[in-house]
Amino acid sequence: YRVEQRLLLSLAELADHCAVETGQKDYALPLTQTDLAALIGATRETVSTTLNSLERRGVLRLRRRSLEFTWPDQLRSAATG
C-alpha cells in the first residue's frame, strides 16, 4: 500500500479501538506525527505531507497532538478510493 492508504487504514483501525468522542459524532486520536510514522513505517516528513493533503481534502482535521474526523469508516472509504 501507498503511505496514504497505510496511514488511513491504520487510523481507522486505531479509531475503532481508541478514539475519543469529542461531541457531535466527532472523534479524535491523540497521536503525534512521529507516532504515526513509526506505526506505518514512514518518515515523519512523509506523514506530515500526507496528513496536510488529507486535511485539505476534508478527510480529517489536524489539531495539536491529535487528529479529528467524523467517523472511522470515513477513513476506510478514503483509503479505498
PyMOL Python script that loads the backbone (N, CA, C, O; Angstrom):
from pymol import cmd

cmd.read_pdbstr("""\
ATOM      1  N   TYR A   1       0.826  -1.199   0.000  1.00  0.00           N
ATOM      2  CA  TYR A   1       0.000   0.000   0.000  1.00  0.00           C
ATOM      3  C   TYR A   1       0.864   1.254   0.000  1.00  0.00           C
ATOM      4  O   TYR A   1       1.985   1.254   0.509  1.00  0.00           O
ATOM      5  N   ARG A   2       0.331   2.304  -0.571  1.00  0.00           N
ATOM      6  CA  ARG A   2       0.996   3.595  -0.501  1.00  0.00           C
ATOM      7  C   ARG A   2       0.899   4.118   0.925  1.00  0.00           C
ATOM      8  O   ARG A   2       0.106   3.628   1.728  1.00  0.00           O
ATOM      9  N   VAL A   3       1.719   5.122   1.226  1.00  0.00           N
ATOM     10  CA  VAL A   3       1.739   5.705   2.570  1.00  0.00           C
ATOM     11  C   VAL A   3       0.348   6.203   2.957  1.00  0.00           C
ATOM     12  O   VAL A   3      -0.097   5.979   4.083  1.00  0.00           O
ATOM     13  N   GLU A   4      -0.333   6.869   2.045  1.00  0.00           N
ATOM     14  CA  GLU A   4      -1.660   7.400   2.368  1.00  0.00           C
ATOM     15  C   GLU A   4      -2.619   6.278   2.759  1.00  0.00           C
ATOM     16  O   GLU A   4      -3.351   6.403   3.741  1.00  0.00           O
ATOM     17  N   GLN A   5      -2.621   5.200   2.011  1.00  0.00           N
ATOM     18  CA  GLN A   5      -3.507   4.085   2.332  1.00  0.00           C
ATOM     19  C   GLN A   5      -3.136   3.441   3.665  1.00  0.00           C
ATOM     20  O   GLN A   5      -4.010   3.150   4.482  1.00  0.00           O
ATOM     21  N   ARG A   6      -1.846   3.221   3.883  1.00  0.00           N
ATOM     22  CA  ARG A   6      -1.413   2.639   5.158  1.00  0.00           C
ATOM     23  C   ARG A   6      -1.816   3.530   6.320  1.00  0.00           C
ATOM     24  O   ARG A   6      -2.272   3.049   7.358  1.00  0.00           O
ATOM     25  N   LEU A   7      -1.645   4.828   6.139  1.00  0.00           N
ATOM     26  CA  LEU A   7      -1.985   5.778   7.193  1.00  0.00           C
ATOM     27  C   LEU A   7      -3.486   5.753   7.488  1.00  0.00           C
ATOM     28  O   LEU A   7      -3.886   5.652   8.647  1.00  0.00           O
ATOM     29  N   LEU A   8      -4.302   5.844   6.466  1.00  0.00           N
ATOM     30  CA  LEU A   8      -5.754   5.865   6.657  1.00  0.00           C
ATOM     31  C   LEU A   8      -6.269   4.561   7.259  1.00  0.00           C
ATOM     32  O   LEU A   8      -7.114   4.588   8.154  1.00  0.00           O
ATOM     33  N   LEU A   9      -5.776   3.432   6.786  1.00  0.00           N
ATOM     34  CA  LEU A   9      -6.227   2.151   7.324  1.00  0.00           C
ATOM     35  C   LEU A   9      -5.784   1.972   8.770  1.00  0.00           C
ATOM     36  O   LEU A   9      -6.532   1.433   9.586  1.00  0.00           O
ATOM     37  N   SER A  10      -4.584   2.417   9.091  1.00  0.00           N
ATOM     38  CA  SER A  10      -4.103   2.346  10.477  1.00  0.00           C
ATOM     39  C   SER A  10      -4.917   3.260  11.384  1.00  0.00           C
ATOM     40  O   SER A  10      -5.270   2.873  12.498  1.00  0.00           O
ATOM     41  N   LEU A  11      -5.216   4.459  10.921  1.00  0.00           N
ATOM     42  CA  LEU A  11      -6.036   5.385  11.704  1.00  0.00           C
ATOM     43  C   LEU A  11      -7.435   4.826  11.938  1.00  0.00           C
ATOM     44  O   LEU A  11      -7.982   4.948  13.034  1.00  0.00           O
ATOM     45  N   ALA A  12      -8.010   4.214  10.907  1.00  0.00           N
ATOM     46  CA  ALA A  12      -9.347   3.634  11.046  1.00  0.00           C
ATOM     47  C   ALA A  12      -9.339   2.508  12.071  1.00  0.00           C
ATOM     48  O   ALA A  12     -10.249   2.407  12.894  1.00  0.00           O
ATOM     49  N   GLU A  13      -8.317   1.664  12.023  1.00  0.00           N
ATOM     50  CA  GLU A  13      -8.210   0.566  12.983  1.00  0.00           C
ATOM     51  C   GLU A  13      -8.049   1.104  14.404  1.00  0.00           C
ATOM     52  O   GLU A  13      -8.711   0.635  15.330  1.00  0.00           O
ATOM     53  N   LEU A  14      -7.175   2.079  14.569  1.00  0.00           N
ATOM     54  CA  LEU A  14      -6.998   2.700  15.887  1.00  0.00           C
ATOM     55  C   LEU A  14      -8.284   3.364  16.365  1.00  0.00           C
ATOM     56  O   LEU A  14      -8.628   3.294  17.545  1.00  0.00           O
ATOM     57  N   ALA A  15      -8.980   4.002  15.451  1.00  0.00           N
ATOM     58  CA  ALA A  15     -10.212   4.703  15.807  1.00  0.00           C
ATOM     59  C   ALA A  15     -11.258   3.737  16.344  1.00  0.00           C
ATOM     60  O   ALA A  15     -12.015   4.078  17.253  1.00  0.00           O
ATOM     61  N   ASP A  16     -11.301   2.534  15.783  1.00  0.00           N
ATOM     62  CA  ASP A  16     -12.264   1.544  16.257  1.00  0.00           C
ATOM     63  C   ASP A  16     -12.023   1.176  17.719  1.00  0.00           C
ATOM     64  O   ASP A  16     -12.955   0.807  18.433  1.00  0.00           O
ATOM     65  N   HIS A  17     -10.776   1.278  18.159  1.00  0.00           N
ATOM     66  CA  HIS A  17     -10.422   0.814  19.497  1.00  0.00           C
ATOM     67  C   HIS A  17     -10.097   1.919  20.500  1.00  0.00           C
ATOM     68  O   HIS A  17     -10.329   1.749  21.697  1.00  0.00           O
ATOM     69  N   CYS A  18      -9.560   3.055  20.026  1.00  0.00           N
ATOM     70  CA  CYS A  18      -9.055   4.044  20.984  1.00  0.00           C
ATOM     71  C   CYS A  18      -9.485   5.478  20.735  1.00  0.00           C
ATOM     72  O   CYS A  18      -9.014   6.377  21.432  1.00  0.00           O
ATOM     73  N   ALA A  19     -10.350   5.726  19.781  1.00  0.00           N
ATOM     74  CA  ALA A  19     -10.739   7.110  19.519  1.00  0.00           C
ATOM     75  C   ALA A  19     -11.567   7.650  20.677  1.00  0.00           C
ATOM     76  O   ALA A  19     -12.321   6.921  21.322  1.00  0.00           O
ATOM     77  N   VAL A  20     -11.410   8.927  20.919  1.00  0.00           N
ATOM     78  CA  VAL A  20     -12.151   9.622  21.964  1.00  0.00           C
ATOM     79  C   VAL A  20     -13.240  10.443  21.293  1.00  0.00           C
ATOM     80  O   VAL A  20     -12.971  11.228  20.383  1.00  0.00           O
ATOM     81  N   GLU A  21     -14.464  10.255  21.747  1.00  0.00           N
ATOM     82  CA  GLU A  21     -15.559  11.032  21.179  1.00  0.00           C
ATOM     83  C   GLU A  21     -15.466  12.454  21.686  1.00  0.00           C
ATOM     84  O   GLU A  21     -15.393  12.683  22.894  1.00  0.00           O
ATOM     85  N   THR A  22     -15.467  13.426  20.757  1.00  0.00           N
ATOM     86  CA  THR A  22     -15.316  14.826  21.133  1.00  0.00           C
ATOM     87  C   THR A  22     -16.640  15.576  21.110  1.00  0.00           C
ATOM     88  O   THR A  22     -16.677  16.773  21.395  1.00  0.00           O
ATOM     89  N   GLY A  23     -17.700  14.906  20.782  1.00  0.00           N
ATOM     90  CA  GLY A  23     -19.011  15.552  20.724  1.00  0.00           C
ATOM     91  C   GLY A  23     -19.503  15.671  19.304  1.00  0.00           C
ATOM     92  O   GLY A  23     -18.711  15.750  18.366  1.00  0.00           O
ATOM     93  N   GLN A  24     -20.811  15.683  19.146  1.00  0.00           N
ATOM     94  CA  GLN A  24     -21.468  15.800  17.849  1.00  0.00           C
ATOM     95  C   GLN A  24     -20.892  14.828  16.826  1.00  0.00           C
ATOM     96  O   GLN A  24     -20.644  15.198  15.679  1.00  0.00           O
ATOM     97  N   LYS A  25     -20.680  13.581  17.249  1.00  0.00           N
ATOM     98  CA  LYS A  25     -20.224  12.499  16.376  1.00  0.00           C
ATOM     99  C   LYS A  25     -18.830  12.724  15.805  1.00  0.00           C
ATOM    100  O   LYS A  25     -18.489  12.141  14.775  1.00  0.00           O
ATOM    101  N   ASP A  26     -18.035  13.537  16.436  1.00  0.00           N
ATOM    102  CA  ASP A  26     -16.645  13.699  16.040  1.00  0.00           C
ATOM    103  C   ASP A  26     -15.766  12.854  16.944  1.00  0.00           C
ATOM    104  O   ASP A  26     -16.093  12.629  18.110  1.00  0.00           O
ATOM    105  N   TYR A  27     -14.647  12.388  16.400  1.00  0.00           N
ATOM    106  CA  TYR A  27     -13.716  11.547  17.139  1.00  0.00           C
ATOM    107  C   TYR A  27     -12.315  12.147  17.041  1.00  0.00           C
ATOM    108  O   TYR A  27     -12.012  12.890  16.108  1.00  0.00           O
ATOM    109  N   ALA A  28     -11.474  11.818  18.006  1.00  0.00           N
ATOM    110  CA  ALA A  28     -10.092  12.292  17.999  1.00  0.00           C
ATOM    111  C   ALA A  28      -9.169  11.157  18.412  1.00  0.00           C
ATOM    112  O   ALA A  28      -9.510  10.328  19.256  1.00  0.00           O
ATOM    113  N   LEU A  29      -8.000  11.140  17.803  1.00  0.00           N
ATOM    114  CA  LEU A  29      -6.942  10.210  18.186  1.00  0.00           C
ATOM    115  C   LEU A  29      -5.759  11.035  18.676  1.00  0.00           C
ATOM    116  O   LEU A  29      -5.238  11.869  17.935  1.00  0.00           O
ATOM    117  N   PRO A  30      -5.335  10.814  19.907  1.00  0.00           N
ATOM    118  CA  PRO A  30      -4.212  11.590  20.457  1.00  0.00           C
ATOM    119  C   PRO A  30      -2.863  11.008  20.032  1.00  0.00           C
ATOM    120  O   PRO A  30      -2.198  10.322  20.808  1.00  0.00           O
ATOM    121  N   LEU A  31      -2.473  11.292  18.795  1.00  0.00           N
ATOM    122  CA  LEU A  31      -1.213  10.785  18.250  1.00  0.00           C
ATOM    123  C   LEU A  31      -0.402  11.913  17.634  1.00  0.00           C
ATOM    124  O   LEU A  31      -0.955  12.862  17.078  1.00  0.00           O
ATOM    125  N   THR A  32       0.897  11.798  17.738  1.00  0.00           N
ATOM    126  CA  THR A  32       1.767  12.761  17.063  1.00  0.00           C
ATOM    127  C   THR A  32       2.133  12.211  15.683  1.00  0.00           C
ATOM    128  O   THR A  32       1.928  11.030  15.401  1.00  0.00           O
ATOM    129  N   GLN A  33       2.667  13.065  14.844  1.00  0.00           N
ATOM    130  CA  GLN A  33       3.113  12.621  13.530  1.00  0.00           C
ATOM    131  C   GLN A  33       4.253  11.615  13.655  1.00  0.00           C
ATOM    132  O   GLN A  33       4.366  10.703  12.836  1.00  0.00           O
ATOM    133  N   THR A  34       5.085  11.771  14.661  1.00  0.00           N
ATOM    134  CA  THR A  34       6.172  10.823  14.898  1.00  0.00           C
ATOM    135  C   THR A  34       5.607   9.454  15.271  1.00  0.00           C
ATOM    136  O   THR A  34       6.105   8.429  14.805  1.00  0.00           O
ATOM    137  N   ASP A  35       4.567   9.434  16.113  1.00  0.00           N
ATOM    138  CA  ASP A  35       3.907   8.177  16.473  1.00  0.00           C
ATOM    139  C   ASP A  35       3.363   7.479  15.225  1.00  0.00           C
ATOM    140  O   ASP A  35       3.558   6.278  15.036  1.00  0.00           O
ATOM    141  N   LEU A  36       2.685   8.243  14.389  1.00  0.00           N
ATOM    142  CA  LEU A  36       2.097   7.674  13.176  1.00  0.00           C
ATOM    143  C   LEU A  36       3.167   7.157  12.226  1.00  0.00           C
ATOM    144  O   LEU A  36       3.012   6.089  11.633  1.00  0.00           O
ATOM    145  N   ALA A  37       4.243   7.907  12.082  1.00  0.00           N
ATOM    146  CA  ALA A  37       5.335   7.487  11.195  1.00  0.00           C
ATOM    147  C   ALA A  37       5.910   6.147  11.650  1.00  0.00           C
ATOM    148  O   ALA A  37       6.141   5.257  10.831  1.00  0.00           O
ATOM    149  N   ALA A  38       6.138   6.006  12.941  1.00  0.00           N
ATOM    150  CA  ALA A  38       6.666   4.754  13.473  1.00  0.00           C
ATOM    151  C   ALA A  38       5.663   3.614  13.265  1.00  0.00           C
ATOM    152  O   ALA A  38       6.064   2.485  12.981  1.00  0.00           O
ATOM    153  N   LEU A  39       4.396   3.894  13.401  1.00  0.00           N
ATOM    154  CA  LEU A  39       3.354   2.889  13.264  1.00  0.00           C
ATOM    155  C   LEU A  39       3.283   2.317  11.848  1.00  0.00           C
ATOM    156  O   LEU A  39       3.115   1.111  11.669  1.00  0.00           O
ATOM    157  N   ILE A  40       3.412   3.180  10.853  1.00  0.00           N
ATOM    158  CA  ILE A  40       3.228   2.712   9.472  1.00  0.00           C
ATOM    159  C   ILE A  40       4.538   2.526   8.709  1.00  0.00           C
ATOM    160  O   ILE A  40       4.519   2.132   7.543  1.00  0.00           O
ATOM    161  N   GLY A  41       5.668   2.800   9.346  1.00  0.00           N
ATOM    162  CA  GLY A  41       6.946   2.603   8.682  1.00  0.00           C
ATOM    163  C   GLY A  41       7.263   3.649   7.633  1.00  0.00           C
ATOM    164  O   GLY A  41       7.731   3.324   6.541  1.00  0.00           O
ATOM    165  N   ALA A  42       7.010   4.897   7.963  1.00  0.00           N
ATOM    166  CA  ALA A  42       7.294   6.010   7.052  1.00  0.00           C
ATOM    167  C   ALA A  42       8.048   7.085   7.828  1.00  0.00           C
ATOM    168  O   ALA A  42       8.182   6.998   9.048  1.00  0.00           O
ATOM    169  N   THR A  43       8.532   8.083   7.128  1.00  0.00           N
ATOM    170  CA  THR A  43       9.198   9.194   7.811  1.00  0.00           C
ATOM    171  C   THR A  43       8.156  10.174   8.341  1.00  0.00           C
ATOM    172  O   THR A  43       7.038  10.235   7.831  1.00  0.00           O
ATOM    173  N   ARG A  44       8.523  10.934   9.355  1.00  0.00           N
ATOM    174  CA  ARG A  44       7.617  11.933   9.897  1.00  0.00           C
ATOM    175  C   ARG A  44       7.280  12.970   8.836  1.00  0.00           C
ATOM    176  O   ARG A  44       6.150  13.455   8.777  1.00  0.00           O
ATOM    177  N   GLU A  45       8.246  13.310   8.005  1.00  0.00           N
ATOM    178  CA  GLU A  45       8.023  14.311   6.961  1.00  0.00           C
ATOM    179  C   GLU A  45       6.970  13.834   5.951  1.00  0.00           C
ATOM    180  O   GLU A  45       6.108  14.605   5.531  1.00  0.00           O
ATOM    181  N   THR A  46       7.052  12.555   5.568  1.00  0.00           N
ATOM    182  CA  THR A  46       6.075  11.996   4.634  1.00  0.00           C
ATOM    183  C   THR A  46       4.691  11.955   5.265  1.00  0.00           C
ATOM    184  O   THR A  46       3.698  12.264   4.606  1.00  0.00           O
ATOM    185  N   VAL A  47       4.621  11.580   6.528  1.00  0.00           N
ATOM    186  CA  VAL A  47       3.345  11.566   7.239  1.00  0.00           C
ATOM    187  C   VAL A  47       2.773  12.975   7.315  1.00  0.00           C
ATOM    188  O   VAL A  47       1.573  13.168   7.115  1.00  0.00           O
ATOM    189  N   SER A  48       3.606  13.949   7.599  1.00  0.00           N
ATOM    190  CA  SER A  48       3.159  15.343   7.677  1.00  0.00           C
ATOM    191  C   SER A  48       2.559  15.799   6.344  1.00  0.00           C
ATOM    192  O   SER A  48       1.478  16.387   6.314  1.00  0.00           O
ATOM    193  N   THR A  49       3.256  15.529   5.264  1.00  0.00           N
ATOM    194  CA  THR A  49       2.776  15.911   3.935  1.00  0.00           C
ATOM    195  C   THR A  49       1.446  15.222   3.622  1.00  0.00           C
ATOM    196  O   THR A  49       0.524  15.844   3.094  1.00  0.00           O
ATOM    197  N   THR A  50       1.360  13.949   3.950  1.00  0.00           N
ATOM    198  CA  THR A  50       0.145  13.178   3.688  1.00  0.00           C
ATOM    199  C   THR A  50      -1.021  13.692   4.520  1.00  0.00           C
ATOM    200  O   THR A  50      -2.129  13.844   4.007  1.00  0.00           O
ATOM    201  N   LEU A  51      -0.782  13.959   5.797  1.00  0.00           N
ATOM    202  CA  LEU A  51      -1.846  14.484   6.660  1.00  0.00           C
ATOM    203  C   LEU A  51      -2.342  15.843   6.170  1.00  0.00           C
ATOM    204  O   LEU A  51      -3.545  16.106   6.184  1.00  0.00           O
ATOM    205  N   ASN A  52      -1.433  16.696   5.745  1.00  0.00           N
ATOM    206  CA  ASN A  52      -1.846  18.005   5.231  1.00  0.00           C
ATOM    207  C   ASN A  52      -2.703  17.859   3.979  1.00  0.00           C
ATOM    208  O   ASN A  52      -3.674  18.594   3.801  1.00  0.00           O
ATOM    209  N   SER A  53      -2.349  16.920   3.118  1.00  0.00           N
ATOM    210  CA  SER A  53      -3.151  16.657   1.925  1.00  0.00           C
ATOM    211  C   SER A  53      -4.542  16.153   2.302  1.00  0.00           C
ATOM    212  O   SER A  53      -5.541  16.586   1.727  1.00  0.00           O
ATOM    213  N   LEU A  54      -4.605  15.241   3.266  1.00  0.00           N
ATOM    214  CA  LEU A  54      -5.897  14.720   3.719  1.00  0.00           C
ATOM    215  C   LEU A  54      -6.753  15.809   4.365  1.00  0.00           C
ATOM    216  O   LEU A  54      -7.973  15.820   4.205  1.00  0.00           O
ATOM    217  N   GLU A  55      -6.119  16.711   5.084  1.00  0.00           N
ATOM    218  CA  GLU A  55      -6.874  17.817   5.685  1.00  0.00           C
ATOM    219  C   GLU A  55      -7.431  18.738   4.604  1.00  0.00           C
ATOM    220  O   GLU A  55      -8.585  19.160   4.687  1.00  0.00           O
ATOM    221  N   ARG A  56      -6.627  19.053   3.595  1.00  0.00           N
ATOM    222  CA  ARG A  56      -7.114  19.908   2.503  1.00  0.00           C
ATOM    223  C   ARG A  56      -8.296  19.276   1.778  1.00  0.00           C
ATOM    224  O   ARG A  56      -9.176  19.987   1.293  1.00  0.00           O
ATOM    225  N   ARG A  57      -8.325  17.945   1.699  1.00  0.00           N
ATOM    226  CA  ARG A  57      -9.418  17.225   1.038  1.00  0.00           C
ATOM    227  C   ARG A  57     -10.615  17.019   1.962  1.00  0.00           C
ATOM    228  O   ARG A  57     -11.643  16.499   1.529  1.00  0.00           O
ATOM    229  N   GLY A  58     -10.496  17.421   3.233  1.00  0.00           N
ATOM    230  CA  GLY A  58     -11.614  17.332   4.165  1.00  0.00           C
ATOM    231  C   GLY A  58     -11.807  15.972   4.804  1.00  0.00           C
ATOM    232  O   GLY A  58     -12.863  15.706   5.379  1.00  0.00           O
ATOM    233  N   VAL A  59     -10.803  15.099   4.716  1.00  0.00           N
ATOM    234  CA  VAL A  59     -10.919  13.763   5.293  1.00  0.00           C
ATOM    235  C   VAL A  59     -10.759  13.806   6.805  1.00  0.00           C
ATOM    236  O   VAL A  59     -11.427  13.063   7.524  1.00  0.00           O
ATOM    237  N   LEU A  60      -9.879  14.674   7.289  1.00  0.00           N
ATOM    238  CA  LEU A  60      -9.646  14.801   8.726  1.00  0.00           C
ATOM    239  C   LEU A  60      -9.210  16.219   9.043  1.00  0.00           C
ATOM    240  O   LEU A  60      -8.948  17.019   8.145  1.00  0.00           O
ATOM    241  N   ARG A  61      -9.136  16.521  10.337  1.00  0.00           N
ATOM    242  CA  ARG A  61      -8.683  17.831  10.797  1.00  0.00           C
ATOM    243  C   ARG A  61      -7.468  17.625  11.696  1.00  0.00           C
ATOM    244  O   ARG A  61      -7.472  16.765  12.578  1.00  0.00           O
ATOM    245  N   LEU A  62      -6.453  18.407  11.467  1.00  0.00           N
ATOM    246  CA  LEU A  62      -5.249  18.325  12.291  1.00  0.00           C
ATOM    247  C   LEU A  62      -5.371  19.273  13.470  1.00  0.00           C
ATOM    248  O   LEU A  62      -5.736  20.438  13.316  1.00  0.00           O
ATOM    249  N   ARG A  63      -5.064  18.759  14.635  1.00  0.00           N
ATOM    250  CA  ARG A  63      -5.026  19.555  15.854  1.00  0.00           C
ATOM    251  C   ARG A  63      -3.691  19.290  16.527  1.00  0.00           C
ATOM    252  O   ARG A  63      -2.987  18.342  16.176  1.00  0.00           O
ATOM    253  N   ARG A  64      -3.355  20.101  17.462  1.00  0.00           N
ATOM    254  CA  ARG A  64      -2.105  19.897  18.184  1.00  0.00           C
ATOM    255  C   ARG A  64      -2.165  18.563  18.936  1.00  0.00           C
ATOM    256  O   ARG A  64      -2.997  18.379  19.825  1.00  0.00           O
ATOM    257  N   ARG A  65      -1.298  17.664  18.579  1.00  0.00           N
ATOM    258  CA  ARG A  65      -1.190  16.328  19.193  1.00  0.00           C
ATOM    259  C   ARG A  65      -2.431  15.459  19.064  1.00  0.00           C
ATOM    260  O   ARG A  65      -2.637  14.548  19.865  1.00  0.00           O
ATOM    261  N   SER A  66      -3.264  15.736  18.057  1.00  0.00           N
ATOM    262  CA  SER A  66      -4.391  14.839  17.801  1.00  0.00           C
ATOM    263  C   SER A  66      -4.907  15.049  16.379  1.00  0.00           C
ATOM    264  O   SER A  66      -4.615  16.052  15.728  1.00  0.00           O
ATOM    265  N   LEU A  67      -5.679  14.075  15.925  1.00  0.00           N
ATOM    266  CA  LEU A  67      -6.353  14.128  14.635  1.00  0.00           C
ATOM    267  C   LEU A  67      -7.839  13.996  14.912  1.00  0.00           C
ATOM    268  O   LEU A  67      -8.240  13.202  15.763  1.00  0.00           O
ATOM    269  N   GLU A  68      -8.659  14.757  14.209  1.00  0.00           N
ATOM    270  CA  GLU A  68     -10.108  14.679  14.386  1.00  0.00           C
ATOM    271  C   GLU A  68     -10.741  14.278  13.066  1.00  0.00           C
ATOM    272  O   GLU A  68     -10.272  14.656  11.992  1.00  0.00           O
ATOM    273  N   PHE A  69     -11.814  13.506  13.166  1.00  0.00           N
ATOM    274  CA  PHE A  69     -12.544  13.055  11.987  1.00  0.00           C
ATOM    275  C   PHE A  69     -13.973  12.760  12.412  1.00  0.00           C
ATOM    276  O   PHE A  69     -14.266  12.658  13.603  1.00  0.00           O
ATOM    277  N   THR A  70     -14.866  12.621  11.428  1.00  0.00           N
ATOM    278  CA  THR A  70     -16.276  12.440  11.735  1.00  0.00           C
ATOM    279  C   THR A  70     -16.598  11.009  12.123  1.00  0.00           C
ATOM    280  O   THR A  70     -17.317  10.788  13.097  1.00  0.00           O
ATOM    281  N   TRP A  71     -16.086  10.028  11.385  1.00  0.00           N
ATOM    282  CA  TRP A  71     -16.343   8.632  11.735  1.00  0.00           C
ATOM    283  C   TRP A  71     -15.252   7.761  11.137  1.00  0.00           C
ATOM    284  O   TRP A  71     -14.719   8.081  10.075  1.00  0.00           O
ATOM    285  N   PRO A  72     -14.911   6.652  11.812  1.00  0.00           N
ATOM    286  CA  PRO A  72     -13.826   5.790  11.349  1.00  0.00           C
ATOM    287  C   PRO A  72     -14.010   5.251   9.930  1.00  0.00           C
ATOM    288  O   PRO A  72     -13.032   5.121   9.194  1.00  0.00           O
ATOM    289  N   ASP A  73     -15.231   4.941   9.538  1.00  0.00           N
ATOM    290  CA  ASP A  73     -15.446   4.408   8.194  1.00  0.00           C
ATOM    291  C   ASP A  73     -15.126   5.430   7.108  1.00  0.00           C
ATOM    292  O   ASP A  73     -14.840   5.059   5.969  1.00  0.00           O
ATOM    293  N   GLN A  74     -15.174   6.709   7.454  1.00  0.00           N
ATOM    294  CA  GLN A  74     -14.777   7.762   6.516  1.00  0.00           C
ATOM    295  C   GLN A  74     -13.301   7.574   6.141  1.00  0.00           C
ATOM    296  O   GLN A  74     -12.924   7.789   4.990  1.00  0.00           O
ATOM    297  N   LEU A  75     -12.485   7.182   7.086  1.00  0.00           N
ATOM    298  CA  LEU A  75     -11.077   6.955   6.819  1.00  0.00           C
ATOM    299  C   LEU A  75     -10.884   5.751   5.909  1.00  0.00           C
ATOM    300  O   LEU A  75     -10.060   5.788   4.996  1.00  0.00           O
ATOM    301  N   ARG A  76     -11.637   4.686   6.151  1.00  0.00           N
ATOM    302  CA  ARG A  76     -11.550   3.494   5.295  1.00  0.00           C
ATOM    303  C   ARG A  76     -12.003   3.817   3.864  1.00  0.00           C
ATOM    304  O   ARG A  76     -11.385   3.372   2.897  1.00  0.00           O
ATOM    305  N   SER A  77     -13.063   4.575   3.741  1.00  0.00           N
ATOM    306  CA  SER A  77     -13.559   4.959   2.420  1.00  0.00           C
ATOM    307  C   SER A  77     -12.517   5.749   1.647  1.00  0.00           C
ATOM    308  O   SER A  77     -12.316   5.526   0.453  1.00  0.00           O
ATOM    309  N   ALA A  78     -11.864   6.663   2.326  1.00  0.00           N
ATOM    310  CA  ALA A  78     -10.825   7.471   1.677  1.00  0.00           C
ATOM    311  C   ALA A  78      -9.654   6.604   1.247  1.00  0.00           C
ATOM    312  O   ALA A  78      -9.030   6.874   0.220  1.00  0.00           O
ATOM    313  N   ALA A  79      -9.346   5.561   2.022  1.00  0.00           N
ATOM    314  CA  ALA A  79      -8.217   4.677   1.692  1.00  0.00           C
ATOM    315  C   ALA A  79      -8.490   3.842   0.448  1.00  0.00           C
ATOM    316  O   ALA A  79      -7.571   3.528  -0.309  1.00  0.00           O
ATOM    317  N   THR A  80      -9.736   3.488   0.240  1.00  0.00           N
ATOM    318  CA  THR A  80     -10.054   2.609  -0.893  1.00  0.00           C
ATOM    319  C   THR A  80     -10.445   3.365  -2.147  1.00  0.00           C
ATOM    320  O   THR A  80     -10.639   2.766  -3.205  1.00  0.00           O
ATOM    321  N   GLY A  81     -10.561   4.663  -2.033  1.00  0.00           N
ATOM    322  CA  GLY A  81     -10.765   5.353  -3.273  1.00  0.00           C
ATOM    323  C   GLY A  81     -11.775   6.382  -3.310  1.00  0.00           C
ATOM    324  O   GLY A  81     -11.986   7.002  -4.352  1.00  0.00           O
TER     325      GLY A  81
END
""", "prot")
cmd.dss("prot")
cmd.show_as("cartoon", "prot")
cmd.util.cbc("prot")
cmd.orient("prot")
